[in-house]
Amino acid sequence: AAAAVRLTAPESGAGFARDVIDRAQDVIAGVTAMRDGVDALHREVSAGVGTTTARINVLLGQVHDANGAVARLKAQGQASAGPESQRHSALAELAGLIGITTSTQSDGRIFVTAQGGAALVDARLRQIAPAGDTAAIGAGDLSADRPATTLDLIGPDGNVLRRDPWSPAGAGGTLGALIGARDGQLPVAAFELHRVLSTVMQALNKASN
């Protein structure tokens, strides 16, 4: 009986070790798939930041142009319902994409300010730059290198007169949510998955040796 135990015990131990290794490999495959999914989602969110920012810039331009038309028509004593309606539609969409406050001026123009106090539209137009990026996070990278965001002051001919630093972290609306996911939740998730993957792989290497 003792001999039987000596013969079967090593086989049981080897089988247990094999089972542990197989389970660890399953965990590695699952975590790797989750990490790749987070990277793919990060690229989608980054692209969403770009398209949302581009749309915000279009709407800011529409508000600025409508302001000029409204002020000109009012100064001439003419009806300005048309451009006012267009501006109202642009502002309504804009308010869903980014947190803003508005103030109506005596000449009929509406100034637009971002959360935090940065002017987006006053007597002149600003545009947000750059539109965004689509770079993958990489393994556990919590500080993806991307260009600084600026508010560009636009001249009458469309050229950039000045670039002012601007942090979009508290932008609010759709843009704020996307930036929060791109720069906050998703990098943290990627880091945690990378940490788990490294831990399991180290354990697997020890079990295999």
Beta strands, then each sheet from edge to edge (+ up, - down):
strand 1: 100-104
strand 2: 110-114
strand 3: 119-121
strand 4: 125-129
strand 5: 150-154
strand 6: 160-165
sheet 1: 1+ 2- 3+
sheet 2: 4+ 5- 6+
end
